[in-house]
Amino acid sequence: MMNEKTKDLAELSVPKLMLKFFIPAFIGVFVNALYNIVDRIFIGQGVGSMALSGISAIFPVMLIVMGFGMLIGIGAGVLVSINLGKHDQNKAEQVLGSSFLLMLLVAVVITIIGFSIKGPLLRSFGATTETVGYANDYLDIILAGTVFQVVGFSLNNIIRSEGNAHTAMLSMLISAGTNLVLDPIFIFGFGMGVKGAAYATVISMIVLTVWVLLHFRSSKAVVRLKRENIVFDRLILFEIIAIGMAPFFMQIANSLVQGLLNTKLIAFGGDLAVGAMGIVNSMATMIVMAIVAINMASQPIISFNYGAKSYQRVKDTLRIAMIAATGIAVFAFVMVETLPEVIVKLFNSSDAGLLDLGKQGLRLGLMALPFVGFQVVAGNFFQSMGKAKIAVVLTLLRQVIILIPLIFLLPNYLGLKGIWLSMPISDFCSAIVVVFILVNHWKKLSALSETQN
């Protein structure tokens, strides 16, 4: 017997289902993206441009921590959705229990390793003598709260995957709202500077973790977190890691690339160029998060119906997701290209050098946005069907295989502009490959759908 949540996944029209899931997912990821962005705005305006550059050097580390959260949360979420599609409630709850234990273990390991290598880590990611103090103060506190970030983020993704989109949205609203309120109190009211921003972030993550744990112990949960399921099941853990490897690689690759970009930016533009990259990353995060909201809306629909062998609904979901993602990307492109000065001044309105670098970075670095939307959707599409290898290849193609050689090559001829241009060139080249792969798998889904009719 299907409950109301799973019945919607199987029977409600795909456009209505996408809209039903997208609105709460968008609100959730939007406020989630505010975590780092609000910190940067308050720090840039209240502490200064060097503090903003120091926090920007932390961005790759934050991506690594988030990557582990995505590895477990998305991997487990896809498995939960697929097993609910197969009407295997017991297996879905076993996935939840095993993934929870994995979250705790991974968080502890990250914390220990992070404190052990934080000095070399900060230097390799672009912290300089002028900015390393700010970066170190922020990182110490963030590392201490790693367990709450990994557990809270991962479990909230599973809430969304079980069909409880509104609950997942509330989770992020409560957590981000806590961060938004505490940031000015700690930074300005208590005069704690960057430490205050870090404390506000960790406290908001603690609130998120408590909230999601209470959900999985309540009657509102589709899958329950039961003590007997909190065990290491090697087969389940292998499946979680295999499926979650694509977003994990994406985050780790993005972290390494950001570190490489920061070092190149220091060489060709100095500390202010790293601060400008922080602004570019903030805007890119907001844009990509809007597209990720489409993925969050489509993932349980694709996974559930793929598990149920309803291939036409899988195709319909992919089509709507690609159209919506491209629309968001085009709109964002117009905003970035026409209002770069307004965007930069949100973060710092007093440093003319940062303003010039930020405007250049936004206009050049994000000029291929119209080709990004459907690529993000494509990675989620293959991942949602459990086709981890294809998802990983598509991710590495854009984030590593094409981009890294360009980062090394172009600055030698174009200087700082070459660093900014490496990003849109990589986006455009990988888009061509993604189109061919998507067309091929669309034909396969059409054939499967026709055999059922």
C-alpha positions, 0 to 999 in steps of 0.5 A: 500500500502506498501512503499519500507521499509515495502515491503522489510520486506515482500518480500526480501529473509531472508538471504539478508534482515538479511545481509542488516539490520545486517551490519548497526546494527553491526556498530551502536552497535559497536560504541555505545559500545565504549561509556563506553569502550573508557571512561575506556581506557582513564581514566585507562591509563591517570588517573589511576587504582583507577579511573578505579575502580571508574568508574566501580562502576558506571556501574550498574547505567548506566545499569539501565538508559539503561534498561529504554531506552530499556523498552520503545525503544524496546517495542515501536519498536516491536509494530511499526513493528507489526503494520506496518506488519498489514498495520496499519500506524496510530496505528504505529504513535500513538505508537511513539507519546505515547512512546515519552511522556513516555520517557520524564516522565521516564527520569525526574523520574530517574534523581530525584531519582538518585540524591536523593539516589546516595550516598547509591547507589554508596556504594552498587555498590562497591565504596570505600573510595579510589574510591567514589570521582571518581565515584561521579564526573562521576555520577553527570554529567551522571545523569544530562544528563539522558533525552538525553540518554533515548530519544536518545537511545529509538527513535533510536531503533524505527528508526531501527524497522521501517526498517531504519537501515542505518539511525539508524547506522548513528545516532550511528556513529555521536554520538559515533564519538562525544564522541571519539573526545571529550574524549581526549580533555576534559580528557587530553587537559582541564585536567578534568579527569573523569569529562571530560569523563562524559561531553563528553558522555552527549554531544554525547547523546545530539547530538544523541537526536537532530539527531533522533528527526529531523529524525522523523519530516522528510520525510525519516521517515516511521512513523512520530512524530506528535504533536497530537499523543504525548498523554498518551494512556493507552492501548498503554503504557501498550503494550509497557511496557509489551513487553519491560519488558524482556530487562528491567528486563535483564538490571535491573537484570544485574545491581543488579548482577553487584553491588553484584559482586562488593561487593564480589570482594572487599571482596575477591580481593579488589579495583583492582578486581573491576577494573578487572571486569570493563575490563571483562564487557567491553569485554562482552559488545563488544561481546554481542553487536555484538550479539545484532546487530543480534537481531536488524537485526532480530527484525523488520523481525520477528515482521513484518512477525509474524504480517503478519502471514508469519511464515516460514519467522519467522522460517528462521530468527530465524535459521539464527540469532542463527547460526550467534550469535553462530559463533560470540560467538565462535570466541570471546571465542577464542580471549579472551582465547588466548589474555587476556593480550593484552586486559587488557593492552588496559585499563591499562599497568602499574599495574601488579596486575590489569593485573593478576586479569584481565587475570584471570577474562577474562579467567574464567568469559567468558569461557562459551561464546559459549553457550551465543549467541543463548540464547541472540537470544532466548530472542529477538525472543520471545520478537519480537513476543510480548511473553513478559512472556517467554522472561522475564523468560529466561532472569531472569533464566540466569541473576538472578535465577541461577547466584545469588545463585552461587555468594553467594555460590562459593566464600566461597569455591573457593575464588575469582575464585568462583566469576569468575566461577559463570558466566560461570556455570550460562550461561551453566545451563540456556542454557540447559533450553533455548534449550528445550523451543526453540525446543518446539516453533519451532515445533509450528511455523512449525505447523502454517506454514504447515496449511498455505500451 
